[in-house]
Amino acid sequence: MEDQDMQNKVKKVSDKLTDSVFLLANEPSVALFRLQEHVRKSLPEMVQHKANMQELERQSQGMIYDVDYACGAVTSIGNSSRTFKNIERMLKKSMILKDQLNKSQARSSLRAPCFPDPSSA
């Protein structure tokens, strides 16, 4: 009988101990402590990650600016093709006029008198 009593007492004590440990493990203050511990351990890594992301954002903003500038330059070059065609047309016209002027001067030098002009002397 004494053995049975002892087993009942041990069972009661172990049940109460289990309940106490379970309550303590699930206590809100313990949960907050664990949360605080987790934040303390993971925060430096997250801060470093944030700094890296900000640096990447700064670099990508610079690259976006460069691409926008290059696109504007390419667009303006495409828009200037009309101007270059006008220049080309004017150059061709001036070459034709120069050839006509050279031919005209050559003809006038052939028609010039062989005797010197007395008024120029």
CYANA upper distance limits for C-alpha pairs under 8 A (distance plus 0.5 A):
  1 MET  CA      5 ASP  CA      6.87
  2 GLU  CA      6 MET  CA      6.68
  3 ASP  CA      7 GLN  CA      6.76
  4 GLN  CA      8 ASN  CA      6.80
  5 ASP  CA      9 LYS  CA      6.72
  6 MET  CA     10 VAL  CA      6.62
  7 GLN  CA     11 LYS  CA      6.51
  8 ASN  CA     12 LYS  CA      6.66
  9 LYS  CA     13 VAL  CA      6.63
 10 VAL  CA     14 SER  CA      6.51
 11 LYS  CA     15 ASP  CA      6.51
 12 LYS  CA     16 LYS  CA      6.62
 13 VAL  CA     17 LEU  CA      6.51
 14 SER  CA     18 THR  CA      6.50
 15 ASP  CA     19 ASP  CA      6.64
 16 LYS  CA     20 SER  CA      6.56
 17 LEU  CA     21 VAL  CA      6.64
 18 THR  CA     22 PHE  CA      6.54
 19 ASP  CA     23 LEU  CA      6.57
 20 SER  CA     24 LEU  CA      6.51
 21 VAL  CA     25 ALA  CA      6.45
 22 PHE  CA     26 ASN  CA      6.71
 23 LEU  CA     27 GLU  CA      6.31
 24 LEU  CA     30 VAL  CA      7.85
 25 ALA  CA     30 VAL  CA      7.16
 25 ALA  CA     31 ALA  CA      8.44
 26 ASN  CA     30 VAL  CA      7.31
 26 ASN  CA     31 ALA  CA      7.24
 27 GLU  CA     31 ALA  CA      6.86
 28 PRO  CA     32 LEU  CA      6.62
 29 SER  CA     33 PHE  CA      6.60
 30 VAL  CA     34 ARG  CA      6.69
 31 ALA  CA     35 LEU  CA      6.61
 32 LEU  CA     36 GLN  CA      6.51
 33 PHE  CA     37 GLU  CA      6.61
 34 ARG  CA     38 HIS  CA      6.65
 35 LEU  CA     39 VAL  CA      6.71
 36 GLN  CA     40 ARG  CA      6.57
 37 GLU  CA     41 LYS  CA      6.75
 38 HIS  CA     42 SER  CA      6.61
 39 VAL  CA     43 LEU  CA      5.99
 40 ARG  CA     44 PRO  CA      8.17
 42 SER  CA     46 MET  CA      6.89
 43 LEU  CA     47 VAL  CA      6.61
 44 PRO  CA     48 GLN  CA      6.74
 45 GLU  CA     49 HIS  CA      6.66
 46 MET  CA     50 LYS  CA      6.62
 47 VAL  CA     51 ALA  CA      6.77
 48 GLN  CA     52 ASN  CA      6.71
 49 HIS  CA     53 MET  CA      6.67
 50 LYS  CA     54 GLN  CA      6.69
 51 ALA  CA     55 GLU  CA      6.77
 52 ASN  CA     56 LEU  CA      6.72
 53 MET  CA     57 GLU  CA      6.58
 54 GLN  CA     58 ARG  CA      6.70
 55 GLU  CA     59 GLN  CA      6.76
 56 LEU  CA     60 SER  CA      6.55
 57 GLU  CA     61 GLN  CA      6.60
 58 ARG  CA     62 GLY  CA      6.94
 59 GLN  CA     63 MET  CA      6.82
 60 SER  CA     64 ILE  CA      6.54
 61 GLN  CA     65 TYR  CA      6.72
 62 GLY  CA     66 ASP  CA      6.79
 63 MET  CA     67 VAL  CA      6.68
 64 ILE  CA     68 ASP  CA      6.62
 65 TYR  CA     69 TYR  CA      6.64
 66 ASP  CA     70 ALA  CA      6.65
 67 VAL  CA     71 CYS  CA      6.56
 68 ASP  CA     72 GLY  CA      6.71
 69 TYR  CA     73 ALA  CA      6.79
 70 ALA  CA     74 VAL  CA      6.70
 71 CYS  CA     75 THR  CA      6.59
 72 GLY  CA     76 SER  CA      6.63
 73 ALA  CA     77 ILE  CA      6.69
 74 VAL  CA     78 GLY  CA      6.72
 75 THR  CA     79 ASN  CA      6.68
 76 SER  CA     80 SER  CA      6.64
 77 ILE  CA     81 SER  CA      7.34
 80 SER  CA     84 PHE  CA      6.92
 81 SER  CA     85 LYS  CA      6.65
 82 ARG  CA     86 ASN  CA      6.81
 83 THR  CA     87 ILE  CA      6.79
 84 PHE  CA     88 GLU  CA      6.62
 85 LYS  CA     89 ARG  CA      6.61
 86 ASN  CA     90 MET  CA      6.63
 87 ILE  CA     91 LEU  CA      6.61
 88 GLU  CA     92 LYS  CA      6.77
 89 ARG  CA     93 LYS  CA      6.73
 90 MET  CA     94 SER  CA      6.54
 91 LEU  CA     95 MET  CA      6.64
 92 LYS  CA     96 ILE  CA      6.80
 93 LYS  CA     97 LEU  CA      6.70
 94 SER  CA     98 LYS  CA      6.50
 95 MET  CA     99 ASP  CA      6.70
 96 ILE  CA    100 GLN  CA      6.74
 97 LEU  CA    101 LEU  CA      6.56
 98 LYS  CA    102 ASN  CA      6.62
 99 ASP  CA    103 LYS  CA      6.70
100 GLN  CA    104 SER  CA      6.55
101 LEU  CA    105 GLN  CA      6.62
102 ASN  CA    106 ALA  CA      6.60
103 LYS  CA    107 ARG  CA      6.68
104 SER  CA    108 SER  CA      6.71
105 GLN  CA    109 SER  CA      6.61
106 ALA  CA    110 LEU  CA      6.89
107 ARG  CA    111 ARG  CA      6.93
108 SER  CA    112 ALA  CA      6.75
116 PRO  CA    120 SER  CA      8.40
117 ASP  CA    121 ALA  CA      7.68
